[in-house]
Amino acid sequence: MIQFTKLRLSGFKSFVDKTELAIEPGLTGIVGPNGCGKSNLVEALRWVMGENSAKRMRSDGMEDVIFNGTSARPARNFAEVGLLLDNSSLSAPAAFNNEEEIEVTRKIERDQGSLYKINGKTCRARDVQMLFADTVSGANSPAIVSQGRITAIINAKPQDRRMILEESAGVSGLYARRHEAELRLRAADRNLQRIQDIVGSMEERFAALKKQARQAIRYKKLSHEIRQVDITIAWLEWKSLCVRIHEARSKFDEAESLVAQHFTTVTQLTKTQSVQSEDLPALRQSEAESSAALQAAKMALQRLEDQERDLENQLTETTENLGRLEQDRSHEQESLEESAGLLSRLEGEEGKIRETQNGEENTLKEKLAIKEKLESKVSKLEEDYESFMEKLAENKASRQAIERQISADESRLLVTQERREALTEDLEKAKTRFDEDSRLADLKTDILALEDKVSGLRKKADTDEKALETARSALDEARENQQECEKKKSKILTEINMLESILNSDSQDEFRPVLEDMQPEKGFETALSRALGDTLMASTNADAPIVWLARENDLSNFPALPQGTKALEPHVKAPDHLKAALSLIGVVSSAQEGHAIAPQLLPGQSLVSQDGAYWRWDGLHIKQEASDRHALQLRQKNRLQDLRKDAPGLEEKAEKAAQSCDSARASKEEAQKSLDETQTRLRENEAALSQHQSSLNQMTEERSGLFARIAALEEGLRSCAADTASLEQSLDESRRALASYDEKTMEDQNAQIEKLRAALAEARDSLRESVREFDIVQQEQSRRHARLHAIADERVNLQNRNIRSRERLKELETREGSLKEKLGALKNRPTTITADREGLLEKIGQMEHARKAASDKLAEVETALLETNKALKEAENQMGQAREQRAHAQAIVSSGEEQLAEVVSSIEERFETPPEKLAEQAGLHPDSEDLPDTDALKDEKEKMIRSREMIGPVNLRAETESVELEKELSTILEERNDLMQAIEELRQGIATLNKEARERLLAAFDHVNSHFKRLFTQLYSGGQAHLELIESDDPLESGLEIFAQPPGKTLQSLSLLSGGEQTLASTALIFAMFLTNPSPICVLDEIDAPLDDANVDRVCDLLEEISERGETRFLIITHHRLTMARMDRLYGVTMAERGISQLVSVDLNQQMDFLEEAA
């Protein structure tokens, strides 16, 4: 058996990193908290085995299995899962047995779809699904028990539950192949129907070809007349274009001479313009230089005026700065005098503070000594007060505890006494009930009688089951025989109908051909068709266009056929009209013999061989490979005759088979009825037995409980007596202890505490007053220290201020001298600026006069040039118009030449002759003036075209197509026969697959039922259960029902059991399947969730038992500690990083070995 060894994941759902899960022999557990990705491992296994439903993968689309990213990880573009299979036993399908290790991978990319590979070779999804189906596994295998699978089995309909039985029988591969065969059969039926339609349409088309041939003759005649008109029209159009081109060339020559005249005028004006333009640049340069010099002088004048304004501003600013400097010096002097006064006041304040500080230290020490003395006194009083309070509290607590103990003991004593009285009463009642119960013996007697009856009914049920199985086998054989007969009958009737349809479609003419009245012997169809040929389609009706006339011929007067030949006439049943023709046709055994005898033929005689070779007296020879369309029709007629002879016998066989099937069905129903009655009686007696056993068990349990209750009551009475004595002794001790406490002592202690409390309060008041006085003296001392520090800081600041004021005064004196020097220099500059401005004004006047003269000279030259340009532009416009006229004439010539070239090309292409020779073909004289009107010819052509179009579509190849159609029809008929044979083979194959699946299913049912009975009893520690096929006699269409009887309950269907019982029964069914047809892997996803510890332990025992066989490896996802402890190894699925699953493993067997070695 193939074994699953390793599962590899990359980018699949939450397993973004490459992960490997080793699937080793035994029990492999997968644990982890909810939501960490455990079930993703199961889905990865199903996905790589070919799961195509996104819904069953808990996704909206198949691309959702690709890791979609988290806040810390980007999304992936693909997901890949690989599954490694161990094929060392070479038990895989034959296509994969050349490898001892098989690796199946499936990869999906976004927007690309899935890619399957087996051992690195790309394959189809179907190949992967068939590989796993042949190994009793797959994406939808019951061996993968996902969450909710147990519930699905419980809630499933019997028809759906049959899938478990099919997996055990290993018929999944057969079903897949049967489905493929059924698809091919339906496709073949559709193809056969299409072929029938094609044959019908081809025959209709063959009849229409004759009509099309007559239409083609008229069509060709009209086409010839239209061509002659086309030739005439084409020559007339060519002639007209030649005339138009000659006229256009004359107009072009006139426009060319006019352009030459205007060109001379433009040339003269252009020369004049050049001469006038030569002086213009020098004049413009002179005028520009005069303007630039004038502008420079004006700018120099503007700069002098700007300097004069700046000088006035500087004088004003310097005068204002001297005024501000005087104000700053007065302010600094006042600040210096103010600082000196502040320093004097600070020195006086500092002296007063130091005098007050000298007598303060003694006062502070006296206040501190008083405070410390009072603190010591308060501390002593507090200790005394707390000591007395603790002693008083202890005495009160002891007394209260004794009082509570006395109260509790009294309550307990009262309860004990009441309980003693109740126990005494219950003991008397229990003893009375135990002595009076006498039903146990009668119940045991009834149970023995029911057990004997149930045993007898079970034996009868086994006998009835064997009889039913025998009846079922007989019914299956009868049904198969009936189906075989019906198939043969249906096949023959289908073929008869098809042949009748074909032959009837071939005889749709008005007159019946003799071919339909002829019946050659088998093997002579081709010889008859070759000998008579198309005359077979002639009729014996005298009104037919081709007819065989009836003649009174004496065959003895006909010349004898050559020696060694025999006449064809005895081998053919034909009308008397053809006897003469058939008697002159001889039959030879081979082509060699025909070649040898052919020269001996007399006029009117011919030879033919059975394989279709033909020789006629005049030398005509047709070889056997030549096509013959009537031979097939003759063979079909013979085949139809044979089928009609066989049909009644097959119908009789089919009726007998149907009667046998009805008889077998009645026997089976009778056996089923007997079995049902026996099983009903058995269930009723088993229910009664179960009820009596339950009553016996209940009664036994009640007596055992009653006996135990008597013992418990007696023990309770003894316990009550002991408790009463103990409580009375405790009460005496507590009361003596309570009497030892004196009320007067407690009052004295309270008075002493009150005195201590008053003294403590007085001492605390004195301490608070002392502390307040000490704090006041200490605060005054701190304030004086702070003021002395502040005075020192202020004195330093004032001294620094005096230094800065003196430095500022020196700086102001320096700036005053500098400003006075600057003011003297500024007052001397205005005289120089005035002289420079007068010189520039005189120079600017001279420059303006020179610029005006240059500008006038330039204006005169530009005016003359403007007049010349205007005349030149007018001459150029006239020349442009002349050129446009020339271009228009040239365009007409070019267009005419292009049209002429197109017409010539069209004429040469359509008529394959130069246009000059068309007149001769059209019957016209080139120089004649009396030529036909082109429009009239075109109208005549349109009329002829309409006449041709009224004929409708014309097939010019009708004769050729009829021959081709005949060959094609023969090929299609051969293909139809091949297709009918393929359909029959497919039907036989489907029947064989159904038979094999039915046999496997019944055998698997017996094994699964046997294992289920044993496993149910093992899991429940008793009880019984069995499986039944219901709803249909055919195992392939029946449903699977589960009947179970847990210990102490009646036999009932699975849906009526409790939740835990349903889970155990479904688990037993799944494991029964494994024992019948072991799957290489079993995945159990939290099947232990609804079970208690005891049932989980039984399931684990069963898992270990199955795993020890070594045929199935288990992957078990669980949260149950007991299941974890029974695993051989554990894999933990963690999600340390949010959204990312990781796999860790622990081999428990290896850990146990380590512990044993350490011990």
Secondary structure, 3 states (H helix, E strand, C coil): CCEEEEEEEECECCECCCEEEECCCCEEEEECCCCCCHHHHHHHHHHHCCCCCCHHHCCCCHHHHECCCCCCCCCCCEEEEEEEEECCCCCCCHHHCCCCEEEEEEEEECCCEEEEEECCEEECHHHHHHHHHHCCCCCCCCCEECCCHHHHHHHCCHHHHHHHHHHHHCCHHHHHHHHHHHHHHHHHHHHHHHHHHHHHHHHHHHHHHHHHHHHHHHHHHHHHHHHHHHHHHHHHHHHHHHHHHHHHHHHHHHHHHHHHHHHHHHHHHHHHHHHHHHHHHHHHHHHHHHHHHHHHHHHHHHHHHHHHHHHHHHHHHHHHHHHHHHHHHHHHHHHHHHHHHHHHHHHHHHHHHHHHHCCHHHHHHHHHHHHHHHHHHHHHHHHHHHHHHHHHHHHHHHHHHHHHHHHHHHHHHHHHHHHHHHHHHHHHHHHHHHHHCCCHHHHHHHHHHHHHHHHHHHHHHHHHHHHHHHHHHHHHHHHHHHHHHHHHHHHHHHHHHHHHHHHHHCCCCCCCEHHHHCEECCCCHHHHHHHHHHHHHCECCCCCCCECCCCCCCHHHCCCCCCCCEECHHHEECCHHHHHHHHCEEEECCHHHHHHHHHHCCCCCEEEECCCCEEECCCCEECCCCCCHHHHHHHHHHHHHHHHHHHHHHHHHHHHHHHHHHHHHHHHHHHHHHHHHHHHHHHHHHHHHHHHHHHHHHHHHHHHHHHHHHHHHHHHHHHHHHHHHHHHHHHHHHHHHHHCCCHHHHHHHHHHHHHHHHHHHHHHHHHHHHHHHHHHHHHHHHHHHHHHHHHHHHHHHHHHHHHHHHHHHHHHHHHHHHHHHHHHHHCCCHHHHHHHHHHHHHHHHHHHHHHHHHHHHHHHHHHHHHHHHHHHHHHHHHHHHHHHHHHHHHHHHHHHHHHHHHHHHHHHHHHCCCHHHHHHHHCCCCCCCCCCCHHHHHHHHHHHHHHHHHHCCCCCCHHHHHHHHHHHHHHHHHHHHHHHHHHHHHHHHHHHHHHHHHHHHHHHHHHHHHHHHHHHHHHHCCCEEEEEEECCCCCCCCEEEEEEECCCCCCEEHHHCCHHHHHHHHHHHHHHHHHHCCCCEEEEECCCCCCCHHHHHHHHHHHHHHHCCCCCEEEEECCCHHHHHCCCEEEEEEEEECCEEEEEEEEHHHHHHHHHHHC
